[in-house]
Amino acid sequence: MIGFYDYTVILTYLSLLSAGAGIIISLSGTGHPYIGTFFLLFCGLCDAFDGRVARTKDNRTEMEKNFGIQIDSLSDLVAFGVLPACIGAAMIRTSPFLTRLFVPHHFGALEVLRWFLYALLILYILAALIRLAYFNVTEEERQRTETGSRKFFLGLPVTSASLIFPGIMMMQYMLPMDITIIYFPVIMATGLLFIMPIKVPKPGLKGILIMIGIGFAEFLVMLLLRIFLKR
């Protein structure tokens, strides 16, 4: 078989499988965005350690290193680009507020709003794609002239989606009103931050552990809400 299958790429493969499952579940039936968010959190957990795990293998060939870089970006596009957009699409179909507004087979101002929201989701995926491609190109250029790891990122890393959107979904279940519509300004702002030339410090191990703690807290709260509210 072509490709590589050692332990250095396992977490990346698991992230992609989780993202694929989250996409399918989010879009199945009438839509299950809440469950899809759990898969997004798992993708974030895998991404937190995939690079560190890969670097533990000292005898990696250049082909193995380049393969790891490529599949990491491809996986990130699906996990943190496509999956959040699919969660948003599922929210359009399941939101009590939006489903009351939209009348099937009736094209009008509200139908225009629906397609506008879908357009925001598509543009978000495009922003994630541009951010990842730009990072790959600039990182390759940086490694030709510098040694060591980079100290900051240019543009918000796409992996931040794994904490941002579960937070929105958590609020959806904690607050008494339907706040689905808030998801879309947030996804638009997040997409813009992906491609804005802002410097974001690269987190060290301590920063990664803090983010994992935040993600675990989101997971725990959402799980408890799911169990007790069953919404």
N, C-alpha and C positions, 0 to 999 in steps of 0.2 A: 504494500500500500504506500502511496505517496504521503508526505507529511511527516510530522514527528509526534511521538506519543509518550515521551518520558514524563517524569514528575514535574518538570519545569513548566509544562503547558497545561497541566491538569486543571488548575484553578481558572485559567482562561476558558477552557472548554466548558467547565461547569457553569461559568458566568453566562456563556452563550446559550447553553441548554436551559438555564433558569430564565433567561430573557425570552427565549422562544416559547417556553411554557407559559410565562406571564402574558405574552402577546395573545396566544391562543385562548387562554382562560378569560382575559379581559374582553375579547371580542366574541366569545361564545354565547349563544342564546341572546338574551337581552343585554348582556354585558356584565362583567364582574370586576369592576375597577378596583374594588377594595382588596380582593384576593390577589389581583395582579400586582398590587403594591408590595406584598410580601416577597414576591420574586425579585422586584426591583431592589429591595433591601439586601437580599442574598447576593445579588450581582455586585452591590457595593462592597460587601464583605469580601468576596472573592478578589475584587480589584485591589483592595487594600494590601493584599499580601502577594499577589501574583508576581510582581517584579522582584520582590525580596526573595521569594522562593526560587525564581529563575536564576538569580545571581549567586545562589549557593553552589551551583555546579561550575567548577573551575575549568573543566575541559570542553566547554561548549565551542563548537565550530562557528565560524562566521555565518554560515548558512543557518544554523540553529538559532543564533542571536537575531538575525534578520527575520527569520520566520516568526519568532516570538514577538518581535515588534509589530509585524504586520497583522498577526491574528489578534493581538491585543487591541489595536485600533479598530479592526473590523468588529470584534466582539463589543467594544465600547459603543460603537455606532448603534448596534442593535439594542444593547442593554440600556444605554442612557440617552439615546436619541429616539429610536423607534418605540421602545416600550412605554416611556412616559407619554408619547403622543397617542398610543393605543389606549392607555388608561384614560386620557382626556376624551378620546372618541367614545369610550364606553360610558363615561360620565354624562356625555350629551344624551345618550340613549336611556340612561337610568335616572337622571336627575328629576325629582318631582317638580321642581320649578320649571325646567325647560320642557319636559314632556307635556305640561299643561299649556305651554305657549304654542308649541308646534302642532300644526294640524296636518296629518298625512295627506299627500297628494294635493296640497293646496299651496301654490307658490305665491308668496307675498313677502312683506318686510321681515317677518319672522323666519321664513325659509332662507332669506338672504343672510340673516344673522347666523343661522345654523351653518351655512357654508362658509361664512366669514370665520367662525370658530374652527371649522375644519382646516381652513387655509392657515390659520395661526399654528396649528399643529404641524402642518406640512413644512412651514417656514422654520419651525423649531428644529425639525429633522435636518433641514438644509444647513442651519447654523451649526449644529453639532458636527455634521460632515466637514464643513469648512474648518472648524476649530481643530478637529483631529488631523486633517490633512496638513494644515499649517504647522501644527506641532511637529508632525513627522519630518516635514521639510526643514524647519528651523533647527530641530534637534540633530538632524544629520549634518547640517552645516556647522552647528556649534561643536560637534565632536571632532570635526576636522581641525579646528583651531584651539580648542580648549580641552583640558583634562578634568576628570572628576565629574560629579553630577551637577546639574543646574541648581541654582539657588532660588529661582522664582519661575512662575509660569506667566506667559503673556495671554491674557484672557482667562475667564473663569473655566477651570477644568470641567469637562462634561460629567465627570464622576460625581460632582456635587449634586446632580439630579437625584442620586440615591438617598439623599437626606432632605432635599427641598420638597419633593412631591409627596413622600410619605407624611411629612409634616402637615401638608395641606389636607390630605385624606384623613389624618388623625383629627384635625380641627372639624372636618365635616361631620364626624361622628360624635364629637364632644359638644358641639354647639347645637342649640335647639333648632336653628334655621338651616335651610339648604344654602350652602356657600359654594356650590359648583362653579358659578360664574367667576369666582375669584381665581380658580385654577388657570384660567386663560390669560389674564394679565400677568400672572406669575410666570407662566411658561413663555410668554412673549418677552418679558424682562430677562428671564434666564437665558433665552436664546441670544438676545442682544449682548448680554454679558460674556457669552462664549466668544464673540467676535470683536469685542471692544478691546483696544490696546491698553488694558490695565494690568499692572503687575500684581500678581498674587503669589505670596511667599509659598515655597514648596514645603509642605509639612514634614517634619522629622518623625521619628518613631513615636514621640510623645503626642504630637498632633494627630497622628494616625489613630493612636489608641483612644484619644478623646473623641474623634469622629466615630469610631466603632462603638464607644459608649453611648453616644447620642443615637446612633442607629439602633443599638440594642434596646434603649429606652423607648424609642418609637415603636419598635417591633412588639415589645412587651405591652405597651399601652394599647396598641391596635388589636393585639390578640385578646386582651381582656375585654375591650369594647366589643369585639366580634362575639365573644362567648356570652357576655351578659346582655348586650343589646340586640344581637342577631338581626341587625338592620340590613 
